[in-house]
């Protein structure tokens, strides 16, 4: 399986408290990956947008 195909079906969860972070799910949001820290402060990024390649 190509990595692009797997990521196109990924679920992404973002939160801003206590730190701005992302979690990714590759199984229709049944389980979530570990915390991926984006920034060490809360609320650094107000939204996420899907952009064209």
mmCIF entry with sequence, helices, sheets and N, C-alpha, C, O atoms, coordinates in Angstrom:
data_MODEL
# 
_entry.id   MODEL 
# 
_entity.id                         1 
_entity.type                       polymer 
_entity.pdbx_number_of_molecules   1 
# 
_entity_poly.entity_id                      1 
_entity_poly.type                           'polypeptide(L)' 
_entity_poly.nstd_linkage                   no 
_entity_poly.nstd_monomer                   no 
_entity_poly.pdbx_seq_one_letter_code       
;(UNK)(UNK)(UNK)(UNK)(UNK)(UNK)(UNK)(UNK)(UNK)(UNK)(UNK)(UNK)(UNK)(UNK)(UNK)(UNK)
(UNK)(UNK)(UNK)(UNK)(UNK)(UNK)(UNK)(UNK)(UNK)(UNK)(UNK)(UNK)(UNK)(UNK)(UNK)(UNK)
(UNK)(UNK)(UNK)(UNK)(UNK)(UNK)(UNK)(UNK)(UNK)(UNK)(UNK)(UNK)(UNK)(UNK)(UNK)(UNK)
(UNK)(UNK)(UNK)(UNK)(UNK)
;
_entity_poly.pdbx_seq_one_letter_code_can   XXXXXXXXXXXXXXXXXXXXXXXXXXXXXXXXXXXXXXXXXXXXXXXXXXXXX 
_entity_poly.pdbx_strand_id                 A 
# 
loop_
_entity_poly_seq.entity_id 
_entity_poly_seq.num 
_entity_poly_seq.mon_id 
_entity_poly_seq.hetero 
1 1  UNK n 
1 2  UNK n 
1 3  UNK n 
1 4  UNK n 
1 5  UNK n 
1 6  UNK n 
1 7  UNK n 
1 8  UNK n 
1 9  UNK n 
1 10 UNK n 
1 11 UNK n 
1 12 UNK n 
1 13 UNK n 
1 14 UNK n 
1 15 UNK n 
1 16 UNK n 
1 17 UNK n 
1 18 UNK n 
1 19 UNK n 
1 20 UNK n 
1 21 UNK n 
1 22 UNK n 
1 23 UNK n 
1 24 UNK n 
1 25 UNK n 
1 26 UNK n 
1 27 UNK n 
1 28 UNK n 
1 29 UNK n 
1 30 UNK n 
1 31 UNK n 
1 32 UNK n 
1 33 UNK n 
1 34 UNK n 
1 35 UNK n 
1 36 UNK n 
1 37 UNK n 
1 38 UNK n 
1 39 UNK n 
1 40 UNK n 
1 41 UNK n 
1 42 UNK n 
1 43 UNK n 
1 44 UNK n 
1 45 UNK n 
1 46 UNK n 
1 47 UNK n 
1 48 UNK n 
1 49 UNK n 
1 50 UNK n 
1 51 UNK n 
1 52 UNK n 
1 53 UNK n 
# 
_struct_asym.id          A 
_struct_asym.entity_id   1 
# 
_struct_conf.conf_type_id            HELX_P 
_struct_conf.id                      HELX_P1 
_struct_conf.pdbx_PDB_helix_id       AA1 
_struct_conf.beg_label_comp_id       UNK 
_struct_conf.beg_label_asym_id       A 
_struct_conf.beg_label_seq_id        3 
_struct_conf.pdbx_beg_PDB_ins_code   ? 
_struct_conf.end_label_comp_id       UNK 
_struct_conf.end_label_asym_id       A 
_struct_conf.end_label_seq_id        8 
_struct_conf.pdbx_end_PDB_ins_code   ? 
_struct_conf.beg_auth_comp_id        UNK 
_struct_conf.beg_auth_asym_id        A 
_struct_conf.beg_auth_seq_id         3 
_struct_conf.end_auth_comp_id        UNK 
_struct_conf.end_auth_asym_id        A 
_struct_conf.end_auth_seq_id         8 
_struct_conf.pdbx_PDB_helix_class    1 
_struct_conf.details                 ? 
_struct_conf.pdbx_PDB_helix_length   6 
# 
_struct_conf_type.id          HELX_P 
_struct_conf_type.criteria    ? 
_struct_conf_type.reference   ? 
# 
_struct_sheet.id               AA1 
_struct_sheet.type             ? 
_struct_sheet.number_strands   3 
_struct_sheet.details          ? 
# 
loop_
_struct_sheet_order.sheet_id 
_struct_sheet_order.range_id_1 
_struct_sheet_order.range_id_2 
_struct_sheet_order.offset 
_struct_sheet_order.sense 
AA1 1 2 ? anti-parallel 
AA1 2 3 ? anti-parallel 
# 
loop_
_struct_sheet_range.sheet_id 
_struct_sheet_range.id 
_struct_sheet_range.beg_label_comp_id 
_struct_sheet_range.beg_label_asym_id 
_struct_sheet_range.beg_label_seq_id 
_struct_sheet_range.pdbx_beg_PDB_ins_code 
_struct_sheet_range.end_label_comp_id 
_struct_sheet_range.end_label_asym_id 
_struct_sheet_range.end_label_seq_id 
_struct_sheet_range.pdbx_end_PDB_ins_code 
_struct_sheet_range.beg_auth_comp_id 
_struct_sheet_range.beg_auth_asym_id 
_struct_sheet_range.beg_auth_seq_id 
_struct_sheet_range.end_auth_comp_id 
_struct_sheet_range.end_auth_asym_id 
_struct_sheet_range.end_auth_seq_id 
AA1 1 UNK A 11 ? UNK A 15 ? UNK A 11 UNK A 15 
AA1 2 UNK A 20 ? UNK A 25 ? UNK A 20 UNK A 25 
AA1 3 UNK A 36 ? UNK A 39 ? UNK A 36 UNK A 39 
# 
loop_
_atom_site.group_PDB 
_atom_site.id 
_atom_site.type_symbol 
_atom_site.label_atom_id 
_atom_site.label_alt_id 
_atom_site.label_comp_id 
_atom_site.label_asym_id 
_atom_site.label_entity_id 
_atom_site.label_seq_id 
_atom_site.pdbx_PDB_ins_code 
_atom_site.Cartn_x 
_atom_site.Cartn_y 
_atom_site.Cartn_z 
_atom_site.occupancy 
_atom_site.B_iso_or_equiv 
_atom_site.pdbx_formal_charge 
_atom_site.auth_seq_id 
_atom_site.auth_comp_id 
_atom_site.auth_asym_id 
_atom_site.auth_atom_id 
_atom_site.pdbx_PDB_model_num 
ATOM 1   N N  . UNK A 1 1  ? 0.841   -1.173 0.000  1.00 0.00 ? 1  UNK A N  1 
ATOM 2   C CA . UNK A 1 1  ? 0.000   0.000  0.000  1.00 0.00 ? 1  UNK A CA 1 
ATOM 3   C C  . UNK A 1 1  ? 0.889   1.239  0.000  1.00 0.00 ? 1  UNK A C  1 
ATOM 4   O O  . UNK A 1 1  ? 1.862   1.326  0.749  1.00 0.00 ? 1  UNK A O  1 
ATOM 5   N N  . UNK A 1 2  ? 0.544   2.169  -0.833 1.00 0.00 ? 2  UNK A N  1 
ATOM 6   C CA . UNK A 1 2  ? 1.292   3.429  -0.864 1.00 0.00 ? 2  UNK A CA 1 
ATOM 7   C C  . UNK A 1 2  ? 0.916   4.280  0.340  1.00 0.00 ? 2  UNK A C  1 
ATOM 8   O O  . UNK A 1 2  ? -0.228  4.251  0.795  1.00 0.00 ? 2  UNK A O  1 
ATOM 9   N N  . UNK A 1 3  ? 1.861   5.021  0.845  1.00 0.00 ? 3  UNK A N  1 
ATOM 10  C CA . UNK A 1 3  ? 1.617   5.868  2.015  1.00 0.00 ? 3  UNK A CA 1 
ATOM 11  C C  . UNK A 1 3  ? 0.571   6.933  1.719  1.00 0.00 ? 3  UNK A C  1 
ATOM 12  O O  . UNK A 1 3  ? -0.188  7.300  2.616  1.00 0.00 ? 3  UNK A O  1 
ATOM 13  N N  . UNK A 1 4  ? 0.506   7.439  0.498  1.00 0.00 ? 4  UNK A N  1 
ATOM 14  C CA . UNK A 1 4  ? -0.487  8.453  0.152  1.00 0.00 ? 4  UNK A CA 1 
ATOM 15  C C  . UNK A 1 4  ? -1.899  7.905  0.291  1.00 0.00 ? 4  UNK A C  1 
ATOM 16  O O  . UNK A 1 4  ? -2.797  8.611  0.750  1.00 0.00 ? 4  UNK A O  1 
ATOM 17  N N  . UNK A 1 5  ? -2.102  6.647  -0.105 1.00 0.00 ? 5  UNK A N  1 
ATOM 18  C CA . UNK A 1 5  ? -3.426  6.038  -0.002 1.00 0.00 ? 5  UNK A CA 1 
ATOM 19  C C  . UNK A 1 5  ? -3.833  5.887  1.451  1.00 0.00 ? 5  UNK A C  1 
ATOM 20  O O  . UNK A 1 5  ? -4.984  6.147  1.801  1.00 0.00 ? 5  UNK A O  1 
ATOM 21  N N  . UNK A 1 6  ? -2.908  5.471  2.301  1.00 0.00 ? 6  UNK A N  1 
ATOM 22  C CA . UNK A 1 6  ? -3.221  5.304  3.719  1.00 0.00 ? 6  UNK A CA 1 
ATOM 23  C C  . UNK A 1 6  ? -3.556  6.641  4.364  1.00 0.00 ? 6  UNK A C  1 
ATOM 24  O O  . UNK A 1 6  ? -4.501  6.725  5.149  1.00 0.00 ? 6  UNK A O  1 
ATOM 25  N N  . UNK A 1 7  ? -2.808  7.672  4.052  1.00 0.00 ? 7  UNK A N  1 
ATOM 26  C CA . UNK A 1 7  ? -3.042  8.974  4.677  1.00 0.00 ? 7  UNK A CA 1 
ATOM 27  C C  . UNK A 1 7  ? -4.291  9.667  4.162  1.00 0.00 ? 7  UNK A C  1 
ATOM 28  O O  . UNK A 1 7  ? -4.867  10.494 4.869  1.00 0.00 ? 7  UNK A O  1 
ATOM 29  N N  . UNK A 1 8  ? -4.723  9.349  2.948  1.00 0.00 ? 8  UNK A N  1 
ATOM 30  C CA . UNK A 1 8  ? -5.925  9.993  2.427  1.00 0.00 ? 8  UNK A CA 1 
ATOM 31  C C  . UNK A 1 8  ? -7.163  9.567  3.211  1.00 0.00 ? 8  UNK A C  1 
ATOM 32  O O  . UNK A 1 8  ? -8.170  10.274 3.188  1.00 0.00 ? 8  UNK A O  1 
ATOM 33  N N  . UNK A 1 9  ? -7.113  8.434  3.902  1.00 0.00 ? 9  UNK A N  1 
ATOM 34  C CA . UNK A 1 9  ? -8.228  7.956  4.704  1.00 0.00 ? 9  UNK A CA 1 
ATOM 35  C C  . UNK A 1 9  ? -8.031  8.223  6.190  1.00 0.00 ? 9  UNK A C  1 
ATOM 36  O O  . UNK A 1 9  ? -8.795  7.716  7.011  1.00 0.00 ? 9  UNK A O  1 
ATOM 37  N N  . UNK A 1 10 ? -7.037  8.997  6.544  1.00 0.00 ? 10 UNK A N  1 
ATOM 38  C CA . UNK A 1 10 ? -6.718  9.243  7.948  1.00 0.00 ? 10 UNK A CA 1 
ATOM 39  C C  . UNK A 1 10 ? -7.709  10.221 8.569  1.00 0.00 ? 10 UNK A C  1 
ATOM 40  O O  . UNK A 1 10 ? -8.181  11.154 7.920  1.00 0.00 ? 10 UNK A O  1 
ATOM 41  N N  . UNK A 1 11 ? -8.009  9.983  9.842  1.00 0.00 ? 11 UNK A N  1 
ATOM 42  C CA . UNK A 1 11 ? -8.771  10.938 10.636 1.00 0.00 ? 11 UNK A CA 1 
ATOM 43  C C  . UNK A 1 11 ? -7.790  11.757 11.440 1.00 0.00 ? 11 UNK A C  1 
ATOM 44  O O  . UNK A 1 11 ? -6.816  11.215 11.962 1.00 0.00 ? 11 UNK A O  1 
ATOM 45  N N  . UNK A 1 12 ? -8.027  13.050 11.551 1.00 0.00 ? 12 UNK A N  1 
ATOM 46  C CA . UNK A 1 12 ? -7.121  13.925 12.284 1.00 0.00 ? 12 UNK A CA 1 
ATOM 47  C C  . UNK A 1 12 ? -7.904  14.652 13.371 1.00 0.00 ? 12 UNK A C  1 
ATOM 48  O O  . UNK A 1 12 ? -8.959  15.231 13.112 1.00 0.00 ? 12 UNK A O  1 
ATOM 49  N N  . UNK A 1 13 ? -7.379  14.614 14.575 1.00 0.00 ? 13 UNK A N  1 
ATOM 50  C CA . UNK A 1 13 ? -7.962  15.307 15.717 1.00 0.00 ? 13 UNK A CA 1 
ATOM 51  C C  . UNK A 1 13 ? -6.960  16.341 16.192 1.00 0.00 ? 13 UNK A C  1 
ATOM 52  O O  . UNK A 1 13 ? -5.801  16.011 16.443 1.00 0.00 ? 13 UNK A O  1 
ATOM 53  N N  . UNK A 1 14 ? -7.383  17.570 16.317 1.00 0.00 ? 14 UNK A N  1 
ATOM 54  C CA . UNK A 1 14 ? -6.512  18.636 16.811 1.00 0.00 ? 14 UNK A CA 1 
ATOM 55  C C  . UNK A 1 14 ? -7.113  19.198 18.094 1.00 0.00 ? 14 UNK A C  1 
ATOM 56  O O  . UNK A 1 14 ? -8.332  19.324 18.216 1.00 0.00 ? 14 UNK A O  1 
ATOM 57  N N  . UNK A 1 15 ? -6.258  19.529 19.038 1.00 0.00 ? 15 UNK A N  1 
ATOM 58  C CA . UNK A 1 15 ? -6.717  20.198 20.253 1.00 0.00 ? 15 UNK A CA 1 
ATOM 59  C C  . UNK A 1 15 ? -5.679  21.215 20.687 1.00 0.00 ? 15 UNK A C  1 
ATOM 60  O O  . UNK A 1 15 ? -4.512  21.126 20.306 1.00 0.00 ? 15 UNK A O  1 
ATOM 61  N N  . UNK A 1 16 ? -6.109  22.179 21.484 1.00 0.00 ? 16 UNK A N  1 
ATOM 62  C CA . UNK A 1 16 ? -5.210  23.261 21.848 1.00 0.00 ? 16 UNK A CA 1 
ATOM 63  C C  . UNK A 1 16 ? -4.940  23.375 23.333 1.00 0.00 ? 16 UNK A C  1 
ATOM 64  O O  . UNK A 1 16 ? -4.200  24.268 23.748 1.00 0.00 ? 16 UNK A O  1 
ATOM 65  N N  . UNK A 1 17 ? -5.505  22.516 24.139 1.00 0.00 ? 17 UNK A N  1 
ATOM 66  C CA . UNK A 1 17 ? -5.246  22.548 25.575 1.00 0.00 ? 17 UNK A CA 1 
ATOM 67  C C  . UNK A 1 17 ? -4.801  21.164 26.019 1.00 0.00 ? 17 UNK A C  1 
ATOM 68  O O  . UNK A 1 17 ? -5.465  20.206 25.621 1.00 0.00 ? 17 UNK A O  1 
ATOM 69  N N  . UNK A 1 18 ? -3.794  20.966 26.767 1.00 0.00 ? 18 UNK A N  1 
ATOM 70  C CA . UNK A 1 18 ? -2.942  21.983 27.352 1.00 0.00 ? 18 UNK A CA 1 
ATOM 71  C C  . UNK A 1 18 ? -1.909  22.531 26.364 1.00 0.00 ? 18 UNK A C  1 
ATOM 72  O O  . UNK A 1 18 ? -1.401  23.634 26.560 1.00 0.00 ? 18 UNK A O  1 
ATOM 73  N N  . UNK A 1 19 ? -1.597  21.788 25.322 1.00 0.00 ? 19 UNK A N  1 
ATOM 74  C CA . UNK A 1 19 ? -0.681  22.251 24.272 1.00 0.00 ? 19 UNK A CA 1 
ATOM 75  C C  . UNK A 1 19 ? -1.340  21.997 22.924 1.00 0.00 ? 19 UNK A C  1 
ATOM 76  O O  . UNK A 1 19 ? -2.190  21.113 22.811 1.00 0.00 ? 19 UNK A O  1 
ATOM 77  N N  . UNK A 1 20 ? -0.968  22.751 21.908 1.00 0.00 ? 20 UNK A N  1 
ATOM 78  C CA . UNK A 1 20 ? -1.510  22.541 20.577 1.00 0.00 ? 20 UNK A CA 1 
ATOM 79  C C  . UNK A 1 20 ? -0.930  21.242 20.028 1.00 0.00 ? 20 UNK A C  1 
ATOM 80  O O  . UNK A 1 20 ? 0.284   21.111 19.869 1.00 0.00 ? 20 UNK A O  1 
ATOM 81  N N  . UNK A 1 21 ? -1.821  20.269 19.735 1.00 0.00 ? 21 UNK A N  1 
ATOM 82  C CA . UNK A 1 21 ? -1.382  18.922 19.373 1.00 0.00 ? 21 UNK A CA 1 
ATOM 83  C C  . UNK A 1 21 ? -2.298  18.300 18.340 1.00 0.00 ? 21 UNK A C  1 
ATOM 84  O O  . UNK A 1 21 ? -3.428  18.746 18.143 1.00 0.00 ? 21 UNK A O  1 
ATOM 85  N N  . UNK A 1 22 ? -1.802  17.270 17.685 1.00 0.00 ? 22 UNK A N  1 
ATOM 86  C CA . UNK A 1 22 ? -2.559  16.476 16.720 1.00 0.00 ? 22 UNK A CA 1 
ATOM 87  C C  . UNK A 1 22 ? -2.514  15.016 17.119 1.00 0.00 ? 22 UNK A C  1 
ATOM 88  O O  . UNK A 1 22 ? -1.544  14.550 17.719 1.00 0.00 ? 22 UNK A O  1 
ATOM 89  N N  . UNK A 1 23 ? -3.578  14.295 16.779 1.00 0.00 ? 23 UNK A N  1 
ATOM 90  C CA . UNK A 1 23 ? -3.618  12.845 16.878 1.00 0.00 ? 23 UNK A CA 1 
ATOM 91  C C  . UNK A 1 23 ? -4.154  12.352 15.542 1.00 0.00 ? 23 UNK A C  1 
ATOM 92  O O  . UNK A 1 23 ? -5.019  12.999 14.953 1.00 0.00 ? 23 UNK A O  1 
ATOM 93  N N  . UNK A 1 24 ? -3.658  11.219 15.050 1.00 0.00 ? 24 UNK A N  1 
ATOM 94  C CA . UNK A 1 24 ? -4.074  10.671 13.760 1.00 0.00 ? 24 UNK A CA 1 
ATOM 95  C C  . UNK A 1 24 ? -4.637  9.273  13.967 1.00 0.00 ? 24 UNK A C  1 
ATOM 96  O O  . UNK A 1 24 ? -4.098  8.492  14.751 1.00 0.00 ? 24 UNK A O  1 
ATOM 97  N N  . UNK A 1 25 ? -5.726  8.955  13.262 1.00 0.00 ? 25 UNK A N  1 
ATOM 98  C CA . UNK A 1 25 ? -6.315  7.625  13.271 1.00 0.00 ? 25 UNK A CA 1 
ATOM 99  C C  . UNK A 1 25 ? -6.291  7.067  11.853 1.00 0.00 ? 25 UNK A C  1 
ATOM 100 O O  . UNK A 1 25 ? -6.670  7.752  10.902 1.00 0.00 ? 25 UNK A O  1 
ATOM 101 N N  . UNK A 1 26 ? -5.848  5.830  11.717 1.00 0.00 ? 26 UNK A N  1 
ATOM 102 C CA . UNK A 1 26 ? -5.822  5.167  10.407 1.00 0.00 ? 26 UNK A CA 1 
ATOM 103 C C  . UNK A 1 26 ? -6.846  4.034  10.323 1.00 0.00 ? 26 UNK A C  1 
ATOM 104 O O  . UNK A 1 26 ? -6.844  3.269  9.359  1.00 0.00 ? 26 UNK A O  1 
ATOM 105 N N  . UNK A 1 27 ? -7.722  3.923  11.329 1.00 0.00 ? 27 UNK A N  1 
ATOM 106 C CA . UNK A 1 27 ? -8.710  2.839  11.351 1.00 0.00 ? 27 UNK A CA 1 
ATOM 107 C C  . UNK A 1 27 ? -10.124 3.358  11.609 1.00 0.00 ? 27 UNK A C  1 
ATOM 108 O O  . UNK A 1 27 ? -10.841 2.837  12.464 1.00 0.00 ? 27 UNK A O  1 
ATOM 109 N N  . UNK A 1 28 ? -10.510 4.377  10.869 1.00 0.00 ? 28 UNK A N  1 
ATOM 110 C CA . UNK A 1 28 ? -11.840 4.976  10.945 1.00 0.00 ? 28 UNK A CA 1 
ATOM 111 C C  . UNK A 1 28 ? -12.164 5.475  12.349 1.00 0.00 ? 28 UNK A C  1 
ATOM 112 O O  . UNK A 1 28 ? -13.296 5.343  12.815 1.00 0.00 ? 28 UNK A O  1 
ATOM 113 N N  . UNK A 1 29 ? -11.174 6.043  13.014 1.00 0.00 ? 29 UNK A N  1 
ATOM 114 C CA . UNK A 1 29 ? -11.305 6.687  14.324 1.00 0.00 ? 29 UNK A CA 1 
ATOM 115 C C  . UNK A 1 29 ? -11.643 5.721  15.459 1.00 0.00 ? 29 UNK A C  1 
ATOM 116 O O  . UNK A 1 29 ? -12.174 6.132  16.491 1.00 0.00 ? 29 UNK A O  1 
ATOM 117 N N  . UNK A 1 30 ? -11.335 4.436  15.267 1.00 0.00 ? 30 UNK A N  1 
ATOM 118 C CA . UNK A 1 30 ? -11.522 3.472  16.358 1.00 0.00 ? 30 UNK A CA 1 
ATOM 119 C C  . UNK A 1 30 ? -10.421 3.612  17.400 1.00 0.00 ? 30 UNK A C  1 
ATOM 120 O O  . UNK A 1 30 ? -10.673 3.478  18.597 1.00 0.00 ? 30 UNK A O  1 
ATOM 121 N N  . UNK A 1 31 ? -9.212  3.879  16.947 1.00 0.00 ? 31 UNK A N  1 
ATOM 122 C CA . UNK A 1 31 ? -8.094  4.134  17.851 1.00 0.00 ? 31 UNK A CA 1 
ATOM 123 C C  . UNK A 1 31 ? -7.340  5.351  17.347 1.00 0.00 ? 31 UNK A C  1 
ATOM 124 O O  . UNK A 1 31 ? -7.455  5.732  16.182 1.00 0.00 ? 31 UNK A O  1 
ATOM 125 N N  . UNK A 1 32 ? -6.560  5.962  18.246 1.00 0.00 ? 32 UNK A N  1 
ATOM 126 C CA . UNK A 1 32 ? -5.824  7.171  17.908 1.00 0.00 ? 32 UNK A CA 1 
ATOM 127 C C  . UNK A 1 32 ? -4.357  6.986  18.221 1.00 0.00 ? 32 UNK A C  1 
ATOM 128 O O  . UNK A 1 32 ? -4.000  6.328  19.198 1.00 0.00 ? 32 UNK A O  1 
ATOM 129 N N  . UNK A 1 33 ? -3.506  7.568  17.391 1.00 0.00 ? 33 UNK A N  1 
ATOM 130 C CA . UNK A 1 33 ? -2.065  7.530  17.605 1.00 0.00 ? 33 UNK A CA 1 
ATOM 131 C C  . UNK A 1 33 ? -1.660  8.432  18.763 1.00 0.00 ? 33 UNK A C  1 
ATOM 132 O O  . UNK A 1 33 ? -2.485  9.136  19.344 1.00 0.00 ? 33 UNK A O  1 
ATOM 133 N N  . UNK A 1 34 ? -0.393  8.393  19.077 1.00 0.00 ? 34 UNK A N  1 
ATOM 134 C CA . UNK A 1 34 ? 0.120   9.189  20.182 1.00 0.00 ? 34 UNK A CA 1 
ATOM 135 C C  . UNK A 1 34 ? 0.079   10.679 19.847 1.00 0.00 ? 34 UNK A C  1 
ATOM 136 O O  . UNK A 1 34 ? -0.049  11.072 18.688 1.00 0.00 ? 34 UNK A O  1 
ATOM 137 N N  . UNK A 1 35 ? 0.188   11.476 20.871 1.00 0.00 ? 35 UNK A N  1 
ATOM 138 C CA . UNK A 1 35 ? 0.162   12.923 20.750 1.00 0.00 ? 35 UNK A CA 1 
ATOM 139 C C  . UNK A 1 35 ? 1.335   13.426 19.899 1.00 0.00 ? 35 UNK A C  1 
ATOM 140 O O  . UNK A 1 35 ? 2.484   13.057 20.143 1.00 0.00 ? 35 UNK A O  1 
ATOM 141 N N  . UNK A 1 36 ? 1.042   14.271 18.899 1.00 0.00 ? 36 UNK A N  1 
ATOM 142 C CA . UNK A 1 36 ? 2.084   14.923 18.103 1.00 0.00 ? 36 UNK A CA 1 
ATOM 143 C C  . UNK A 1 36 ? 2.040   16.407 18.448 1.00 0.00 ? 36 UNK A C  1 
ATOM 144 O O  . UNK A 1 36 ? 1.134   17.124 18.023 1.00 0.00 ? 36 UNK A O  1 
ATOM 145 N N  . UNK A 1 37 ? 3.004   16.853 19.205 1.00 0.00 ? 37 UNK A N  1 
ATOM 146 C CA . UNK A 1 37 ? 3.055   18.237 19.663 1.00 0.00 ? 37 UNK A CA 1 
ATOM 147 C C  . UNK A 1 37 ? 3.317   19.174 18.493 1.00 0.00 ? 37 UNK A C  1 
ATOM 148 O O  . UNK A 1 37 ? 4.269   18.978 17.737 1.00 0.00 ? 37 UNK A O  1 
ATOM 149 N N  . UNK A 1 38 ? 2.471   20.198 18.342 1.00 0.00 ? 38 UNK A N  1 
ATOM 150 C CA . UNK A 1 38 ? 2.641   21.224 17.315 1.00 0.00 ? 38 UNK A CA 1 
ATOM 151 C C  . UNK A 1 38 ? 3.292   22.463 17.923 1.00 0.00 ? 38 UNK A C  1 
ATOM 152 O O  . UNK A 1 38 ? 4.184   23.063 17.322 1.00 0.00 ? 38 UNK A O  1 
ATOM 153 N N  . UNK A 1 39 ? 2.843   22.842 19.115 1.00 0.00 ? 39 UNK A N  1 
ATOM 154 C CA . UNK A 1 39 ? 3.384   24.013 19.798 1.00 0.00 ? 39 UNK A CA 1 
ATOM 155 C C  . UNK A 1 39 ? 3.196   23.823 21.295 1.00 0.00 ? 39 UNK A C  1 
ATOM 156 O O  . UNK A 1 39 ? 2.304   23.089 21.721 1.00 0.00 ? 39 UNK A O  1 
ATOM 157 N N  . UNK A 1 40 ? 4.016   24.469 22.083 1.00 0.00 ? 40 UNK A N  1 
ATOM 158 C CA . UNK A 1 40 ? 3.970   24.291 23.532 1.00 0.00 ? 40 UNK A CA 1 
ATOM 159 C C  . UNK A 1 40 ? 2.991   25.215 24.234 1.00 0.00 ? 40 UNK A C  1 
ATOM 160 O O  . UNK A 1 40 ? 2.888   25.177 25.461 1.00 0.00 ? 40 UNK A O  1 
ATOM 161 N N  . UNK A 1 41 ? 2.281   26.031 23.502 1.00 0.00 ? 41 UNK A N  1 
ATOM 162 C CA . UNK A 1 41 ? 1.277   26.912 24.095 1.00 0.00 ? 41 UNK A CA 1 
ATOM 163 C C  . UNK A 1 41 ? -0.110  26.501 23.611 1.00 0.00 ? 41 UNK A C  1 
ATOM 164 O O  . UNK A 1 41 ? -0.245  25.903 22.543 1.00 0.00 ? 41 UNK A O  1 
ATOM 165 N N  . UNK A 1 42 ? -1.116  26.812 24.376 1.00 0.00 ? 42 UNK A N  1 
ATOM 166 C CA . UNK A 1 42 ? -2.483  26.509 23.969 1.00 0.00 ? 42 UNK A CA 1 
ATOM 167 C C  . UNK A 1 42 ? -3.009  27.511 22.968 1.00 0.00 ? 42 UNK A C  1 
ATOM 168 O O  . UNK A 1 42 ? -2.757  28.709 23.100 1.00 0.00 ? 42 UNK A O  1 
ATOM 169 N N  . UNK A 1 43 ? -3.736  27.042 21.970 1.00 0.00 ? 43 UNK A N  1 
ATOM 170 C CA . UNK A 1 43 ? -4.414  27.933 21.055 1.00 0.00 ? 43 UNK A CA 1 
ATOM 171 C C  . UNK A 1 43 ? -3.547  28.667 20.057 1.00 0.00 ? 43 UNK A C  1 
ATOM 172 O O  . UNK A 1 43 ? -3.914  29.754 19.610 1.00 0.00 ? 43 UNK A O  1 
ATOM 173 N N  . UNK A 1 44 ? -2.419  28.109 19.700 1.00 0.00 ? 44 UNK A N  1 
ATOM 174 C CA . UNK A 1 44 ? -1.529  28.800 18.778 1.00 0.00 ? 44 UNK A CA 1 
ATOM 175 C C  . UNK A 1 44 ? -2.068  28.835 17.358 1.00 0.00 ? 44 UNK A C  1 
ATOM 176 O O  . UNK A 1 44 ? -1.726  29.738 16.594 1.00 0.00 ? 44 UNK A O  1 
ATOM 177 N N  . UNK A 1 45 ? -2.913  27.860 16.984 1.00 0.00 ? 45 UNK A N  1 
ATOM 178 C CA . UNK A 1 45 ? -3.426  27.776 15.625 1.00 0.00 ? 45 UNK A CA 1 
ATOM 179 C C  . UNK A 1 45 ? -4.952  27.627 15.713 1.00 0.00 ? 45 UNK A C  1 
ATOM 180 O O  . UNK A 1 45 ? -5.432  26.626 16.245 1.00 0.00 ? 45 UNK A O  1 
ATOM 181 N N  . UNK A 1 46 ? -5.730  28.604 15.203 1.00 0.00 ? 46 UNK A N  1 
ATOM 182 C CA . UNK A 1 46 ? -7.166  28.585 15.387 1.00 0.00 ? 46 UNK A CA 1 
ATOM 183 C C  . UNK A 1 46 ? -7.920  27.537 14.570 1.00 0.00 ? 46 UNK A C  1 
ATOM 184 O O  . UNK A 1 46 ? -9.043  27.177 14.926 1.00 0.00 ? 46 UNK A O  1 
ATOM 185 N N  . UNK A 1 47 ? -7.327  27.039 13.482 1.00 0.00 ? 47 UNK A N  1 
ATOM 186 C CA . UNK A 1 47 ? -8.041  26.062 12.665 1.00 0.00 ? 47 UNK A CA 1 
ATOM 187 C C  . UNK A 1 47 ? -7.073  25.283 11.788 1.00 0.00 ? 47 UNK A C  1 
ATOM 188 O O  . UNK A 1 47 ? -5.910  25.654 11.624 1.00 0.00 ? 47 UNK A O  1 
ATOM 189 N N  . UNK A 1 48 ? -7.587  24.194 11.230 1.00 0.00 ? 48 UNK A N  1 
ATOM 190 C CA . UNK A 1 48 ? -6.846  23.375 10.282 1.00 0.00 ? 48 UNK A CA 1 
ATOM 191 C C  . UNK A 1 48 ? -7.601  23.376 8.970  1.00 0.00 ? 48 UNK A C  1 
ATOM 192 O O  . UNK A 1 48 ? -8.832  23.374 8.971  1.00 0.00 ? 48 UNK A O  1 
ATOM 193 N N  . UNK A 1 49 ? -6.906  23.378 7.870  1.00 0.00 ? 49 UNK A N  1 
ATOM 194 C CA . UNK A 1 49 ? -7.532  23.413 6.560  1.00 0.00 ? 49 UNK A CA 1 
ATOM 195 C C  . UNK A 1 49 ? -6.849  22.381 5.674  1.00 0.00 ? 49 UNK A C  1 
ATOM 196 O O  . UNK A 1 49 ? -5.626  22.251 5.694  1.00 0.00 ? 49 UNK A O  1 
ATOM 197 N N  . UNK A 1 50 ? -7.654  21.636 4.882  1.00 0.00 ? 50 UNK A N  1 
ATOM 198 C CA . UNK A 1 50 ? -7.104  20.721 3.909  1.00 0.00 ? 50 UNK A CA 1 
ATOM 199 C C  . UNK A 1 50 ? -6.699  21.518 2.680  1.00 0.00 ? 50 UNK A C  1 
ATOM 200 O O  . UNK A 1 50 ? -7.522  22.220 2.093  1.00 0.00 ? 50 UNK A O  1 
ATOM 201 N N  . UNK A 1 51 ? -5.443  21.413 2.292  1.00 0.00 ? 51 UNK A N  1 
ATOM 202 C CA . UNK A 1 51 ? -4.940  22.135 1.136  1.00 0.00 ? 51 UNK A CA 1 
ATOM 203 C C  . UNK A 1 51 ? -4.644  21.179 -0.003 1.00 0.00 ? 51 UNK A C  1 
ATOM 204 O O  . UNK A 1 51 ? -4.356  20.005 0.228  1.00 0.00 ? 51 UNK A O  1 
ATOM 205 N N  . UNK A 1 52 ? -4.714  21.673 -1.236 1.00 0.00 ? 52 UNK A N  1 
ATOM 206 C CA . UNK A 1 52 ? -4.352  20.860 -2.391 1.00 0.00 ? 52 UNK A CA 1 
ATOM 207 C C  . UNK A 1 52 ? -2.862  20.573 -2.352 1.00 0.00 ? 52 UNK A C  1 
ATOM 208 O O  . UNK A 1 52 ? -2.085  21.360 -1.811 1.00 0.00 ? 52 UNK A O  1 
ATOM 209 N N  . UNK A 1 53 ? -2.464  19.448 -2.925 1.00 0.00 ? 53 UNK A N  1 
ATOM 210 C CA . UNK A 1 53 ? -1.040  19.108 -2.994 1.00 0.00 ? 53 UNK A CA 1 
ATOM 211 C C  . UNK A 1 53 ? -0.287  20.107 -3.826 1.00 0.00 ? 53 UNK A C  1 
ATOM 212 O O  . UNK A 1 53 ? 0.926   19.981 -3.995 1.00 0.00 ? 53 UNK A O  1 
# 
